[in-house]
Every structure is written in C-alpha cells, then in structure tokens.
Amino acid sequence: MVKILKFADALIIFLSLIVLVTSNVILITDRVFCLTSKDCRCHKCFAREVPKCFLFMCVCYRI
C-alpha cells in the first residue's frame, strides 16, 4: 500500500513538472521555459547575445 502511494506521489510530481514546462508560462515579463529556440524570441539578452533554448530553458549565447 505504501509503495502505491509513493508511486502516485512521484507520478503527480512528474506530471506537474511536465505541465509546467510545456505550458506557456510567463514569469515576470520573460518566457523562461521553452521547447524550441523560437520560444525564446521575447527573452531579453545583452548586446551581441542571442537567446537559445537549452534544456527547456532560455539561455543567452554570445554571437
């Protein structure tokens, strides 16, 4: 019974993380989570940097 409850808890946490990453969450005015580099267009970077998607997060890379 305890194993079933632990499995259910882990499943709920895992599914909630997937929903959070794949949804269009906008935090503070920037989109932080992404699936492709096109999702990072509104992410603000410094001059000579380009936003790219890396491990589901928008990161600024130097040109």
C-alpha positions in Angstrom: 0.0 0.0 0.0 2.8 2.4 0.9 4.6 1.6 -2.5 1.4 2.5 -4.3 1.1 5.9 -2.5 4.8 6.7 -3.2 4.3 5.8 -6.8 1.2 8.0 -7.0 3.1 10.9 -5.4 6.0 10.6 -7.7 3.7 10.4 -10.7 1.8 13.6 -9.6 5.1 15.5 -9.2 6.4 14.3 -12.5 3.3 15.2 -14.4 3.0 18.6 -12.8 6.6 19.4 -13.9 5.8 18.3 -17.5 2.7 20.6 -17.5 4.8 23.5 -16.1 7.5 23.1 -18.7 5.2 22.6 -21.7 2.7 25.3 -20.8 3.1 28.9 -21.9 4.2 30.1 -18.5 5.4 33.8 -18.5 7.3 34.7 -15.4 8.0 38.3 -14.6 7.7 39.5 -18.3 10.1 37.0 -19.8 9.4 33.5 -21.1 11.8 31.2 -19.2 10.7 27.8 -20.3 10.9 26.7 -23.9 10.7 23.7 -26.2 12.5 25.3 -29.2 14.6 28.3 -29.8 11.6 30.1 -31.4 10.0 30.2 -27.9 12.8 32.4 -26.7 12.2 35.3 -29.0 10.8 37.5 -26.2 13.7 36.6 -23.9 15.9 39.7 -23.3 19.7 39.4 -23.8 22.5 41.8 -23.8 24.1 43.1 -27.0 25.9 40.5 -29.1 23.9 37.7 -27.5 21.2 35.5 -28.9 18.5 33.6 -26.9 18.6 29.9 -27.4 16.7 27.0 -25.9 18.9 24.7 -23.8 17.4 22.0 -21.5 13.9 23.6 -21.7 15.3 27.0 -20.5 16.1 30.1 -22.5 19.8 31.0 -22.3 21.7 33.8 -23.8 24.7 32.8 -26.0 27.3 35.1 -27.4 27.5 35.5 -31.1 
